[in-house]
């Protein structure tokens, strides 16, 4: 089951239940006006099943504007969770290579802050590349939707935009390489009711289009993530409080070659087989 935030023709923010590739059900009639109460319930999927679908207005997806599926949740990210990511991080930085090697094997994962909810980019809106960076890439990732009790209640697609040259210059520059204007996109909706065993069977596909031609494509499997989802969520919630829950990006296994960097007007398309597609143009910020 898939739930989303959207704006209707009257520019009002509503919550939708996506039934297929072309339509959603407006959950306002069922008293659901925000995502948070649904995500905070013991079982969001079971809560949805109790709703009479026939009583809900059906709206075409073409008639709405999808919003990021976050309200008040901070967005965080885990790094070096794929072997490919560890290799790429070590290749981009002789200065920090040993640190990335160690964290891949360590008990404690790399976790860093990514975005405030109001700064998250929506589907169809531009993601950014830094004007002072020479090597910019998207990082397609599965994102965990976690409630205030630390329970994983859903999944969405994330784009952890990164300035690899800035990060590679010095490990201490990671916040500048990762957290800047338009550096995080989420969407198009949240899939609920999927256990980790099933999510690990999903594939992640990345395409980058430039001037009408495909400039790069890559694919990986969620099953290649080294750490368990509950393990990652548990470390995020250690000595931390998230009263509205949190979103946790789980790392990337798709890394374009050193010869490739994003440019303005490129288009980034990320597809996760069990969720859908997140599509964003690129601008310089």
FENJO-V99372 format. One record per helix or strand of 3 or more residues. SS is the DSSP state (H for helix, E for strand). FROM is the first residue (numbers start at 1). LEN is the number of residues. If there is no record, write none. Layout:
ss: [SS	SS]
from: [FROM	FROM]
len: [LEN	LEN]
This chain:
ss: [E	E	E	H	H	H	H	E	H	E	E	H	H	E	H	E	E	E	H	H	E	H	E	E	H	H	E	E	E]
from: [2	13	23	27	35	44	53	58	61	65	74	83	97	110	117	127	140	152	164	171	184	196	203	213	222	229	246	267	276]
len: [6	6	4	4	6	6	3	3	3	3	6	10	9	6	3	3	7	9	6	8	8	4	8	9	3	8	4	6	9]
